[in-house]
Every structure is written in structure tokens, then in C-alpha cells.
Amino acid sequence: MEIKHGLEIKFGTEYGPEEEQAMLAVLRKGAPTSGDECIQFEKEFAAYCGTTHARAVSNGTAALFLSLIGAGIKPGDRVLTTPLTWIATAAAAVTLGAEVDFVDIDPKTYGLDPRQLERKLTANTRAVLPVHLYGQCCDMDEILELSRRHGFVVIEDACHAVGATYKGRKSGSMGLTGCFSFHEQKNMSTLGEGGMITTSDAAVFERIALYRSHCTRVYGKSTKYCSLDESKVPMGKRFWWQDFDDCGYNFRMTDMQAAVGRVQLRKLDGLNQKRARNAQYLMDGLKNVPGLKLPVVAPDRTHAFHLFPVEIDPEIYGMTKEDFVYAMLHERGIKVGTHYIPLNYSTAFQKRGFRRGQYPVTEAVAERLVTLPLNPRQTAEALDYLIESVRALCRGK
Ligand SMILES: *Cc1c(COP(=O)(O)O)cnc(C)c1O
């Protein structure tokens, strides 16, 4: 069956003439990497999030990896995150050599549960990565309070939640760092790939800036890559030389991406408002469908609605999640998502000793959870058809 417009799995936004113009301007300047557009994008993004610094990177996974490096996480350090996330969150820590363990989720927010976190802390626990899943912030006050008491750092995985707020604070401004992705499916995008790290810690920012680009320090000349240490410039001789503090990486963003990112950032609040409006339309339309659990938005947060999660109770709705996904596609032409498989089910983490049954809340949710199409472009007709389809497949309709 043909997929209906607006009901495909295509969460990302669309580009318009503003992005085209911004790209052409950069192209005519030689389309450099990490130039003025990146610096402007970083300034505007930091201002948007309410942090003092931001650094543009090549993707969200690089943002997570560099944040761990910026926080001084070393091989063998214990890092905790949620098993219900895109693998990048946990993989960034694993590839750095950290010892990763999971904390079960809160079934209301779908985020890492602070009540379960305390029991998982050991003397070696150095970092906790809450994921603002589907676009809603985790219980950050509780997590930050534990971090103060136990001395671990908090790195926010805000890849789903650009623009979301928690008690008036923007996602990415509460932890030591915040990590964002501008992958094509996210709420804003920079030509298919991209990412950003936000922080208000100057020392952590400097480490992130260094490791992003081979730990290059250029002395004696203003540089876009890192801070200038005037003390190392010989008196009276303002010549240029380069040094490397350590072996680092190349996780830079290009100016083409940044120019598009700046336009997307200006559009972001409007796009997120459309998502919220469409989400509310779905909530109203799907109210009282037997066996369908709608997302719960905590009153002290605004949800960025990257995805629209619903849980299907097979006994009451009359269909398993798998049958629902199949019927929606083949009978209704609607692509429904399944985000995500619990990471302890994955081969990658089974190889690392994890087993089914370790995270009962996550696993029970994952058995029932699907994500319905939600994006800023959906028309009322598309939303009505989606609502009608979910109702039509329900046994008790
Ligand atoms: C997309 C995503 C990432 C990784 O971002 P990339 O830009 O794809 O590397 C990390 N965590 C979560 C929760 C994501 O959804």
C-alpha cells in the first residue's frame, strides 16, 4: 500500500529558500570547514540554550564521545545510562573504554529513573547520561541532586529534545554538557548529519574544543580552533607555530552545515510549536481508545515531541504491537516506528554480558511501545486519517 503524505517515517524538517540562500553564500566563499558560520552558529545555539559555550561537531555521537572526554572519563570508569535509547548513547562510552551499565526507566517519562539510579551507583561511577527520550526531559532535579551528593557528572543526551524545557530551563543547559544531533530525522537538521555540545564550564569547553580537532593549539595568531595562550608567544615576536597537546580526533562541522543550522535554529521554535499542536490533536483524537496509552507530559516541562509514543495493551486493544505495525502499514499505508529495542536485547550488549530480564520496566514498555508519525508538516487530513486508522484497528471501537 502506498504511504500517505505526512504519515511516512520522516521526522525531519524540510528545507526552504532561506537554507538554499545560506548555502549558496557559503559556497561562494569556498565552503570552508569550521569557519565564521560555525562560530556564529555556536554563539546563537549557546544563547538559545542559555549556556556560555557551544561547539559544533560532526554528529550527535561525536558530541557524546567528546563530552565524556571533556569530563575526563577514562577507560575503566563506570558510566550509567538508560537501556531505552538509540545505541549511540551507550556506544559512545563503550568505544571510549568505559564500563557501561544501565538504569531502568520511569514508565511515565520513559527517561532514566532517579529512584533506580541511586542503587546503581558505585565509588567508580563517574558519569550518568540521562536521555530526554522522545523529546521530554528526564527528572533532572533528582538526577542533579544525586550527582552533587555522589560526585558524578551529568551529560545530557538531548538529541531528541532540542528546545524542550524543564522548569523553565532548556534541555542541554542543566548537565555538565548537553549533546545534540542534527541528523536528518531530528527536530532540526544540518544537511543530514551534524551535532552540538553545550556547556557553561570553561575548562570542559576547552578540552572539548581541543579534542574535536586533533588537540591543535596555534600560538601567536588568532585561531578558530582553540583559545589563544598569549603567555606562550615569545615577547615581541608574533610568529605563528603549532603544537598538539595530545592525540585527538577530527569531529568538526563544515560551514555549509552551520549556515543551514543557523536558519534551522531560527525556525526551530515554530517547528516545535507545530509538533506540539499536532501532538495535542492526536491526544484529543485518540482519547479513550481502549488499550491505548498516550504520552504523559509532566506539567513542569515542555515536550519537543520528536516522536509520539503510544503503548498498546494487546489484551484490550485486541492486537499485539507487531500486528499493529503490520496492519497500519499494509491496511492503512501508515508507517509506525518502534523506538527502541532495549539495549540489553542487542547483540552488542549481550556480548558484554547483558541479558533479557534485567530491566523489567523498560522491557515491559518496549513490548508495547510504538511511535506514531508526527512532524511539523502534517495536515489536519493526515492527522484525521491517522486517528481514524488507530481507532479502526482497535477491537473495542
Ligand atoms: C540521534 C541520536 C543520537 C546520535 O546522534 P547522531 O547524530 O546520529 O550521531 C544519540 N542519542 C539519541 C537519543 C539519538 O536519538
The ligand as an ORCA input file, in Angstrom:
! r2SCAN-3c Opt
* xyz 0 1
  C      20.221     10.532     17.047
  C      20.622     10.184     18.431
  C      21.975     10.136     18.836
  C      23.118     10.214     17.907
  O      23.131     11.226     17.011
  P      23.857     11.057     15.569
  O      23.869     12.450     15.074
  O      23.014     10.131     14.759
  O      25.215     10.528     15.811
  C      22.235      9.915     20.169
  N      21.254      9.724     21.058
  C      19.966      9.747     20.708
  C      18.913      9.546     21.753
  C      19.606      9.938     19.370
  O      18.310      9.893     19.022
*
